[in-house]
Amino acid sequence: MNKVAYYNGNVYTSDVTAPTAQAFVVENGRFAFVGNDADLPPCDRRIDLKGKCVIPGLVDSHCHILSGMEGAFSDMIFISPDTKPEELAGVLSSLVSENPVPMNRAVIAMGFDLTKGDFSAKDIDSAFPDQPVLICSNDGHAALVNTKAMEILGIDRDIEDFGTDSYYVRDDKGDPTGLVIEIPAMRRCKQLLKYGADIDHAGQMKALCGSYAALGYTTVFDAMSVDEDNDEMISALSTLDKEGGLTLRTVLSFGFHDEEDLSVNDLISIMEKYRDNFASDNVIPNTLKLILDGTVEEYSALLFDPYLDGKRGFGSQLLSEKDIARAAGCAADKGFSIHIHAIGDKAVHIALKALDGLGEISGTKTIAHNQLYRDDDIERIAKAGDIFFQTTPHWMVNDDYTLARLGKDRYVKQFPVGTMVKNRVAVSFGSDSCLDPGSADAFTGMFYACARGDEKLCGPQCLPPKSESISRMDALMAYTINGAKQLCIGDETGSITAGKSADFAVLDRDIINCPTEELKEVKVTETYFRGHKII
């Protein structure tokens, strides 16, 4: 018998049949009992929780952990989001002086919005004339490279764009400026992440496991982790798990976004290869991600009505409805889940139509981000009953440029989370980050989701309306069981329920009853994965 009892706790289980408890028992890595102190069975050891708050291990239902690995081995630098074009060279030079990057390596940076200014290679060439530089926009849909990087990557006036929606920005003479828009064109820039790098995939993944555990996560979904370039990385991840060194359940996906050279049949073959060759207990390649549009920041979110400031018209549609239906249908037939990036209201409409048209599938159906909805599409997702509404609550804050681009009527309809909860749509939360400490902190995300519309709590950051706020219990569900169900692993994790993997986190305060403003201050004191203490 190897039973450990945890008692005298304030346990929020995320199990709707028994949402609170005082105690639980862990046996051989699984919850063997959940209930009251008085009902605890005999155990080998008893651990007094001393009234501490315990929650299920958190689930990041949409992140980019493998990009985080790439960022780690490329020594990624984070730049302030307020940096202006004329400040960029000086800011980046100062940051590199503090954390030197060898001349045989590329300088890799991210953290600010490339759409908030007219950026070009000239903004960084003066400080880095002989060293390649890659700066990724914080929304992941644009990149800036300097002239040296363009030489290495072969980005010149003869390079072909990927159509009107993904392209290399050019000057009046037709020469690329260094600004690259949208993911298909940005894929070329990925070469710089490994440029001159000595890569230790297993070591980087172990470090990331610790970083996620420190935030209370035991499961992550990497949205667009698997492509033809990642065999070595995924293989290392699977090997690490089989050797017992992976302490983070990692669900992987294959991203498909207007690749003219990749047929749907090729796509499915690659996905099956990864599932057959690399799946293990904690490495789960089970999802197709389709990228339907871009972002409001890049004027590429697909809208029914045009942007109000006269730029880029209605946005971009990166996949046709025919391609979406065929790829999703083929993947679903092979048992894969379907996860569609859709931000603009027209993109959401197309995604809903495609997912609803699949009928019943063995995997799950998810729309990611969900920034704008029309009223009839709210009714449609509620009626469907099997489509997950996935988003990032950190985005539920005011910003002037979105208001200028969308106008007030659309602005106040962004991220209708409260409406979805009221309509019993399963809402899941994720960071959409490469483990950026700000956006990966789930408790800050809970704050924005629960304090929404309350100017007394979030002041000028407060995104209206208050009716779209949700309860703390609903926010916890979005970060735990709903995320697990989205990933097809709700029977294994996501709640503190007898029979499930013993994934849980101990917190420094009661997240359901503490003052709302304290949610941003919550700290994880311990995280357990499969019953083993990670931090």
C-alpha positions in Angstrom: 0.0 0.0 0.0 1.4 3.4 -1.0 -1.4 5.8 0.0 -0.8 9.5 1.0 -3.6 11.4 2.5 -3.8 15.2 2.2 -6.3 16.6 4.7 -7.5 19.9 6.3 -7.4 21.6 2.9 -9.6 24.1 1.0 -9.9 22.1 -2.2 -11.7 23.3 -5.3 -12.0 20.2 -7.5 -13.4 21.5 -10.8 -15.7 18.4 -10.6 -19.3 19.6 -11.0 -20.6 16.6 -9.0 -18.6 17.6 -5.9 -16.9 21.1 -6.5 -15.3 21.4 -3.0 -13.6 19.0 -0.6 -11.4 18.9 2.4 -9.2 15.9 1.7 -8.0 13.6 -1.0 -5.8 10.5 -1.2 -3.1 9.8 -3.7 -2.2 6.2 -4.5 0.3 5.2 -7.2 0.0 8.6 -8.9 -3.8 8.8 -9.0 -6.5 10.2 -6.8 -7.9 7.3 -4.9 -10.4 9.3 -2.7 -11.8 12.8 -2.6 -14.1 14.0 0.1 -14.2 15.1 3.8 -11.6 14.7 6.5 -13.9 12.5 8.5 -14.2 10.0 5.7 -10.5 9.5 5.0 -9.5 5.8 4.6 -6.3 4.4 6.4 -3.1 5.7 4.7 0.6 5.3 4.9 1.2 9.0 5.3 -0.9 12.0 6.2 0.0 15.5 5.1 -1.8 18.4 6.8 -2.6 21.1 4.2 -3.3 23.6 7.1 -6.2 25.1 5.3 -4.4 25.9 2.1 -6.2 26.3 -1.2 -5.7 23.4 -3.6 -6.8 23.3 -7.2 -6.4 20.8 -10.1 -3.2 21.2 -12.2 -3.8 24.0 -14.6 -4.3 23.4 -18.3 -2.9 25.9 -20.9 -5.4 25.2 -23.7 -3.5 27.2 -26.3 0.2 28.0 -26.1 3.4 27.6 -28.0 5.8 25.7 -25.7 8.0 24.4 -28.6 8.5 27.9 -29.7 9.5 28.5 -26.1 12.1 25.8 -26.5 13.3 27.5 -29.6 13.3 30.8 -27.8 15.3 29.3 -24.9 18.1 27.9 -27.1 18.2 31.1 -29.1 18.4 33.2 -25.8 15.3 35.2 -26.8 15.3 38.8 -25.6 12.1 40.5 -24.6 11.6 44.1 -25.7 9.2 46.6 -24.0 5.8 46.8 -25.9 6.1 50.6 -25.8 9.3 50.7 -28.0 9.1 53.2 -30.9 10.8 52.6 -34.3 13.4 55.4 -33.6 14.2 53.8 -30.3 14.5 50.2 -31.5 18.2 50.1 -32.3 19.2 51.7 -29.0 16.9 49.5 -26.9 17.9 46.3 -28.5 21.6 47.2 -28.4 21.4 47.9 -24.7 19.6 44.6 -24.0 22.2 42.7 -26.0 25.0 44.5 -24.0 23.4 43.2 -20.8 23.0 39.7 -22.2 25.6 39.2 -25.0 24.8 37.1 -28.0 27.8 35.6 -29.8 28.4 37.0 -33.3 27.9 33.6 -34.9 24.4 33.5 -33.5 21.3 35.5 -34.5 19.8 38.0 -32.1 16.2 36.8 -31.4 13.7 39.1 -29.7 10.0 39.6 -29.2 7.6 41.4 -26.9 6.2 44.4 -28.7 3.6 45.1 -31.4 5.2 45.7 -34.9 2.0 47.3 -36.1 2.4 50.3 -33.8 4.8 52.1 -36.0 6.4 52.0 -39.5 9.2 49.5 -38.7 11.9 48.4 -41.2 15.4 46.8 -41.3 16.9 50.3 -41.2 15.6 50.6 -37.6 18.2 48.0 -36.5 20.9 48.0 -39.1 22.8 50.8 -37.5 23.3 48.8 -34.3 23.6 45.3 -36.0 25.3 45.7 -39.4 27.0 42.3 -39.4 24.8 40.1 -37.1 21.4 38.7 -38.1 18.4 40.0 -36.1 14.9 38.6 -35.9 12.2 40.3 -34.0 8.8 38.6 -33.6 5.7 40.7 -33.0 4.0 39.8 -29.8 0.9 38.6 -31.6 2.9 36.0 -33.5 1.7 37.3 -36.9 4.5 39.6 -38.1 8.3 39.6 -37.9 11.1 42.1 -38.6 14.6 41.2 -39.8 17.6 43.3 -40.5 19.6 43.5 -43.7 22.1 40.8 -42.6 19.3 38.4 -41.8 17.7 39.1 -45.2 21.0 38.2 -46.9 21.1 34.9 -45.0 17.5 34.0 -45.6 17.5 35.0 -49.3 14.8 37.7 -48.9 15.3 40.0 -51.8 13.3 41.6 -54.5 13.0 38.3 -56.4 11.3 36.4 -53.5 7.7 35.6 -54.1 4.9 36.5 -51.7 2.3 34.0 -50.4 -0.5 36.0 -52.0 -2.1 39.2 -50.7 -2.5 38.0 -47.2 1.0 36.8 -46.3 3.9 38.8 -47.8 7.2 40.7 -47.5 6.6 44.4 -47.2 8.3 46.3 -49.9 9.5 49.8 -50.6 8.7 51.9 -53.7 11.4 50.1 -55.6 10.0 46.7 -54.8 12.8 45.8 -52.4 11.8 44.0 -49.1 11.9 46.4 -46.1 12.5 43.6 -43.5 8.9 43.5 -42.3 7.2 40.1 -42.9 3.5 39.7 -42.5 1.7 36.5 -41.5 2.8 33.0 -40.8 3.3 31.4 -44.3 5.9 34.1 -45.2 7.3 34.1 -41.6 8.2 30.4 -41.8 11.4 31.2 -43.7 12.5 33.3 -40.7 12.5 30.2 -38.4 15.9 29.3 -39.8 17.4 32.1 -37.7 16.2 30.4 -34.4 18.8 27.6 -34.9 21.4 29.8 -36.6 24.7 28.9 -35.0 22.9 27.4 -32.0 24.1 24.4 -29.9 20.8 22.8 -29.1 20.0 20.7 -26.1 16.3 19.9 -26.6 16.0 17.7 -23.5 17.7 20.2 -21.2 15.5 23.1 -22.5 12.3 21.0 -22.1 13.2 20.1 -18.5 13.8 23.8 -17.7 10.4 24.7 -19.3 8.7 22.0 -17.3 10.0 23.6 -14.1 8.9 27.0 -15.3 5.3 25.8 -16.1 5.1 23.9 -12.7 6.0 27.2 -10.9 2.8 28.6 -12.4 0.7 25.6 -11.5 0.5 24.0 -14.9 0.6 20.2 -15.4 -0.8 20.1 -19.0 -0.3 22.3 -22.1 -1.5 22.3 -25.6 1.0 23.5 -28.2 -1.1 25.1 -30.9 0.9 24.4 -34.1 3.9 22.6 -32.7 4.4 19.9 -35.3 5.7 20.6 -38.8 8.2 19.0 -41.1 11.1 20.9 -39.4 10.4 19.6 -35.9 11.2 15.9 -36.1 14.3 16.3 -33.9 12.5 18.4 -31.3 9.4 16.1 -31.0 11.6 13.0 -30.9 13.6 14.5 -28.1 10.4 15.3 -26.2 9.1 11.7 -26.6 12.4 10.2 -25.6 12.5 12.4 -22.5 9.1 11.2 -21.5 9.9 7.5 -22.0 13.0 8.1 -19.8 10.8 9.5 -17.1 12.1 13.1 -17.4 9.0 14.9 -18.8 6.8 16.4 -16.0 4.3 18.2 -18.2 1.6 16.5 -20.2 2.1 17.9 -23.7 -0.6 17.8 -26.4 0.7 18.6 -29.8 -0.9 19.8 -33.0 0.0 20.2 -36.7 -0.6 23.7 -38.1 -2.0 24.1 -41.6 -2.1 27.6 -43.1 -2.3 28.0 -46.9 0.8 25.9 -47.7 0.6 25.7 -51.5 3.3 23.0 -51.5 1.5 20.7 -49.0 -1.6 18.7 -50.0 -4.2 17.6 -47.5 -3.1 14.0 -48.1 0.5 14.9 -47.3 -0.7 16.7 -44.2 -2.6 13.7 -42.9 0.4 11.4 -43.6 2.7 13.6 -41.6 0.2 13.8 -38.7 -0.2 10.1 -38.6 3.6 9.7 -38.7 4.0 11.9 -35.6 1.2 10.1 -33.8 2.6 6.6 -34.7 6.2 7.4 -34.0 6.3 9.9 -31.2 3.2 9.4 -29.0 3.9 8.4 -25.4 2.2 8.8 -22.0 2.7 12.5 -21.8 3.3 13.4 -25.5 0.0 13.4 -27.3 0.0 14.5 -31.0 -3.8 14.5 -31.6 -4.9 17.8 -33.2 -5.1 19.6 -36.5 -4.8 23.4 -36.2 -6.2 25.4 -39.1 -5.4 29.1 -39.4 -8.3 30.9 -40.9 -7.3 34.5 -40.5 -4.8 36.7 -38.7 -5.2 39.4 -36.1 -6.7 42.8 -35.6 -3.3 44.2 -35.0 -2.1 43.2 -38.4 -5.4 44.2 -40.1 -5.7 40.5 -41.0 -8.5 39.4 -38.8 -11.4 38.6 -41.2 -14.4 40.9 -40.8 -17.9 41.1 -42.2 -17.5 45.0 -42.2 -14.3 46.8 -43.1 -11.8 48.3 -40.7 -12.7 51.8 -39.9 -9.4 53.5 -40.5 -9.3 52.6 -44.2 -6.5 50.0 -44.1 -6.6 46.5 -45.4 -10.3 46.4 -46.1 -12.0 43.4 -44.6 -8.9 41.6 -43.4 -7.5 38.2 -44.7 -8.8 34.8 -45.2 -5.8 32.4 -45.1 -7.7 29.3 -46.0 -10.7 28.8 -48.3 -13.9 27.2 -47.0 -13.3 24.3 -49.3 -9.7 23.7 -48.0 -11.0 24.0 -44.4 -13.8 21.5 -44.9 -11.5 19.0 -46.7 -8.6 19.2 -44.2 -10.9 19.1 -41.2 -13.0 16.3 -42.6 -9.9 14.1 -43.5 -8.3 14.7 -40.1 -11.5 14.0 -38.1 -11.9 10.8 -40.0 -8.5 9.7 -38.8 -9.4 10.5 -35.2 -7.8 13.9 -34.8 -9.3 16.9 -33.0 -9.9 20.1 -35.0 -8.7 23.5 -33.6 -9.4 26.6 -35.8 -7.8 30.0 -35.3 -10.5 32.5 -35.9 -10.5 36.1 -34.6 -12.7 38.2 -36.9 -16.5 37.8 -36.9 -16.5 36.5 -40.5 -13.7 34.0 -39.6 -15.7 32.8 -36.6 -18.7 32.4 -38.9 -16.8 30.3 -41.4 -15.2 28.2 -38.6 -18.5 27.5 -37.0 -20.0 26.4 -40.3 -17.1 24.1 -40.9 -17.1 22.5 -37.5 -20.9 22.1 -37.4 -20.7 20.5 -40.8 -18.4 17.7 -39.5 -21.2 16.2 -37.4 -20.2 13.9 -34.6 -16.4 13.1 -34.5 -14.2 11.1 -32.1 -12.0 14.1 -31.4 -13.1 17.5 -30.3 -13.9 20.8 -32.1 -12.5 24.1 -31.0 -12.4 27.7 -32.1 -9.4 29.5 -30.8 -9.3 33.2 -29.8 -12.9 34.2 -30.7 -12.5 38.0 -30.6 -15.6 39.0 -32.5 -19.1 37.4 -32.8 -22.3 38.2 -34.5 -25.5 37.5 -32.5 -26.6 34.7 -34.8 -23.3 32.9 -34.4 -23.6 33.0 -30.6 -26.8 31.2 -31.1 -25.1 28.8 -33.5 -22.3 27.7 -31.2 -24.7 27.4 -28.3 -27.0 25.2 -30.4 -24.1 23.0 -31.6 -23.2 22.0 -28.0 -19.9 20.4 -28.9 -17.7 23.3 -29.9 -15.2 24.7 -27.4 -14.8 28.4 -27.1 -11.1 28.9 -26.4 -9.5 32.3 -25.7 -6.9 34.3 -23.7 -8.4 36.4 -20.9 -5.3 38.6 -20.7 -6.5 40.2 -23.9 -9.6 41.5 -22.3 -8.2 45.0 -21.7 -8.7 48.4 -23.3 -6.6 49.6 -26.1 -7.1 52.6 -28.4 -5.9 51.1 -31.6 -8.5 48.3 -31.5 -11.2 50.8 -30.8 -10.1 53.0 -33.8 -10.0 50.0 -36.1 -13.2 48.3 -35.1 -15.4 51.2 -33.8 -17.4 51.2 -30.6 -20.2 48.9 -31.6 -17.8 46.0 -32.4 -15.4 47.0 -29.7 -17.8 46.3 -26.8 -18.7 42.9 -28.3 -15.2 41.5 -28.1 -14.6 38.2 -26.3 -18.2 37.4 -25.3 -17.1 35.0 -22.5 -19.9 35.8 -20.1 -22.5 35.2 -22.8 -20.9 31.9 -23.7 -21.0 30.7 -20.1 -24.6 31.7 -19.8 -25.4 29.7 -22.9 -23.5 26.7 -21.5 -20.8 26.8 -24.1 -17.6 25.2 -22.8 -15.0 28.0 -22.4 -11.3 27.2 -22.0 -8.5 29.6 -21.3 -4.9 29.6 -22.5 -2.0 32.0 -22.7 -1.1 31.9 -26.4 2.4 32.5 -25.3 5.9 30.9 -25.3 5.8 31.1 -21.5 5.9 34.9 -21.3 5.5 35.4 -17.5 2.8 38.0 -17.9 0.4 36.2 -20.2 1.1 32.7 -18.8 0.0 33.6 -15.3 -3.4 32.0 -15.1 -4.4 33.9 -12.0 -3.9 37.3 -13.7 -6.0 35.9 -16.5 -8.7 35.0 -14.0 -8.6 38.6 -12.7 -9.3 40.0 -16.1 -12.1 37.5 -16.8 -13.7 38.1 -13.4 -13.1 41.9 -13.1 -14.2 42.7 -16.6 -16.3 45.8 -16.9 -15.6 46.9 -13.2 -13.6 50.1 -13.5 -13.2 50.2 -9.7 -11.1 47.0 -10.0 -9.2 47.5 -13.3 -9.4 51.2 -13.9 -8.6 52.4 -17.4 -7.6 48.8 -18.4 -11.2 47.7 -18.0 -12.7 46.3 -21.1 -16.5 46.7 -21.3 -19.1 45.4 -20.7 -19.5 44.1 -17.2 -22.1 41.5 -18.4 -19.2 39.6 -20.1 -17.4 39.0 -16.8 -17.6 35.5 -15.2 -17.4 33.9 -11.8 -14.2 32.7 -10.3 -15.4 29.2 -10.3 -16.2 29.4 -14.0 -12.7 30.9 -14.6 -11.1 28.0 -12.7 -13.1 25.5 -14.8 -11.8 27.3 -18.0 -8.2 26.8 -16.8 -8.7 23.1 -15.7 -11.5 20.6 -16.7 -12.7 22.5 -19.8 -9.2 22.7 -21.2 -8.7 19.0 -20.4 -11.9 18.1 -22.2 -10.9 20.2 -25.2 -7.7 18.2 -25.4 -9.6 14.9 -25.2 -8.0 14.0 -21.9 -10.8 15.0 -19.5 -11.0 11.4 -18.2 -7.3 11.6 -17.2 -6.9 15.1 -15.8 -8.5 18.5 -15.3 -10.3 17.8 -12.0 -9.6 16.4 -8.6 -11.6 13.3 -9.0 -11.1 9.7 -7.8 -9.4 7.7 -10.6 -7.7 10.6 -12.4 -4.1 11.5 -12.5 -3.0 13.2 -9.3 -2.2 16.6 -10.9 -2.8 19.5 -8.5 -1.4 22.8 -7.2 -1.2 24.3 -3.8 -1.7 28.1 -3.6 -0.9 30.8 -1.1 -4.5 32.1 -0.9 -8.1 31.1 -1.5 -8.8 32.2 -5.1 -12.5 31.9 -4.8 -13.0 34.1 -1.7 -9.9 36.4 -1.6 -10.5 40.1 -2.7 -10.7 40.1 -6.5 -7.7 42.4 -6.9 -5.6 39.8 -5.1 -5.9 37.3 -7.9 -3.0 39.1 -9.7 -0.9 38.3 -6.6 -1.6 34.6 -6.2 1.5 32.4 -6.0 1.8 28.7 -6.4 3.7 27.1 -3.5 3.6 23.5 -4.7 2.8 21.6 -7.9 2.3 17.9 -8.2 2.2 15.9 -11.5 1.0 12.3 -11.4 1.4 12.4 -7.6 5.0 13.5 -7.6 6.0 17.0 -6.3 7.6 19.0 -9.1 8.1 22.2 -7.1 
